[in-house]
Amino acid sequence: MGGCLLRRGLGGIAFCCISTGVFGFPRDEAAHIAVRTVRAWLDAHPSACLRVIFNVFFDEDAAIYRHLLSA
């Protein structure tokens, strides 16, 4: 994920709620996968200074991410 960004000198990445809209993937599950994956990458690269943005479409999505990110 971030390795390519860091090699190019970029400091951030944004992820949207892929497939949770009309494709119907469960919002809660998608958020858990996204947060878990990003945290694992950041834990494996402690010296990386990378800003991660989770771009959400609905208030429900924002609430899910706020809950997960506050834990």
The 8 nearest C-alpha neighbors of each residue, nearest first, counted from 0:
[[1, 2, 3, 4, 40, 37, 12, 5],
 [0, 2, 4, 3, 5, 49, 12, 40],
 [3, 1, 5, 4, 0, 6, 7, 47],
 [2, 4, 6, 1, 5, 7, 0, 9],
 [5, 3, 1, 9, 7, 2, 6, 8],
 [4, 6, 8, 2, 7, 3, 9, 1],
 [7, 5, 3, 8, 4, 2, 9, 1],
 [8, 6, 4, 5, 9, 3, 2, 10],
 [7, 9, 5, 6, 4, 10, 3, 11],
 [10, 8, 4, 5, 7, 11, 6, 49],
 [11, 9, 49, 50, 8, 48, 5, 4],
 [12, 10, 50, 49, 51, 9, 13, 4],
 [11, 13, 51, 52, 50, 14, 10, 49],
 [14, 12, 52, 53, 51, 54, 15, 11],
 [15, 13, 53, 54, 52, 16, 12, 51],
 [14, 16, 54, 17, 53, 55, 13, 56],
 [17, 15, 19, 55, 18, 54, 14, 29],
 [16, 18, 15, 19, 20, 29, 14, 24],
 [19, 17, 22, 24, 20, 23, 16, 21],
 [20, 18, 24, 23, 26, 17, 16, 22],
 [19, 21, 22, 23, 18, 24, 17, 16],
 [20, 22, 23, 19, 18, 24, 17, 25],
 [23, 21, 18, 20, 24, 19, 17, 25],
 [22, 24, 19, 21, 20, 25, 18, 26],
 [23, 25, 19, 18, 22, 26, 29, 20],
 [26, 24, 28, 27, 19, 23, 29, 18],
 [27, 25, 29, 28, 19, 30, 24, 60],
 [26, 28, 30, 29, 25, 31, 63, 60],
 [27, 29, 31, 25, 30, 26, 32, 24],
 [30, 28, 26, 32, 31, 27, 33, 25],
 [29, 31, 33, 27, 32, 28, 34, 26],
 [30, 32, 28, 34, 29, 33, 35, 27],
 [31, 33, 29, 35, 30, 34, 36, 28],
 [34, 32, 30, 36, 31, 35, 37, 29],
 [33, 35, 37, 31, 36, 32, 38, 30],
 [34, 36, 38, 32, 33, 37, 31, 39],
 [37, 35, 39, 33, 34, 38, 32, 40],
 [36, 38, 40, 34, 39, 35, 41, 33],
 [39, 37, 41, 35, 40, 36, 42, 34],
 [38, 40, 42, 36, 37, 41, 35, 43],
 [41, 39, 43, 37, 42, 38, 44, 36],
 [40, 42, 44, 38, 43, 39, 45, 37],
 [43, 41, 39, 40, 44, 45, 38, 37],
 [42, 44, 40, 41, 45, 39, 38, 46],
 [45, 43, 41, 42, 47, 46, 40, 39],
 [46, 44, 47, 42, 41, 43, 48, 40],
 [45, 47, 44, 48, 41, 43, 42, 49],
 [48, 46, 45, 44, 49, 41, 5, 1],
 [47, 49, 46, 10, 50, 45, 11, 5],
 [48, 50, 10, 11, 47, 51, 1, 12],
 [49, 51, 11, 10, 12, 52, 48, 13],
 [50, 52, 12, 11, 13, 49, 53, 14],
 [53, 51, 13, 54, 14, 12, 50, 11],
 [52, 54, 14, 13, 15, 55, 51, 16],
 [55, 53, 15, 14, 52, 13, 16, 56],
 [56, 54, 60, 16, 57, 15, 61, 53],
 [57, 55, 60, 54, 58, 16, 61, 15],
 [56, 58, 60, 59, 55, 61, 62, 20],
 [57, 59, 61, 60, 62, 56, 55, 63],
 [58, 60, 62, 57, 61, 63, 56, 26],
 [61, 59, 63, 57, 58, 62, 55, 64],
 [62, 60, 58, 64, 59, 63, 65, 55],
 [61, 63, 65, 59, 60, 64, 66, 58],
 [62, 64, 60, 66, 61, 65, 67, 59],
 [63, 65, 67, 61, 66, 62, 68, 60],
 [66, 64, 62, 68, 63, 67, 69, 61],
 [65, 67, 63, 69, 64, 68, 62, 70],
 [68, 66, 64, 70, 69, 65, 63, 34],
 [69, 67, 65, 70, 66, 64, 34, 63],
 [68, 70, 66, 67, 65, 64, 63, 62],
 [69, 67, 68, 66, 65, 64, 34, 63]]
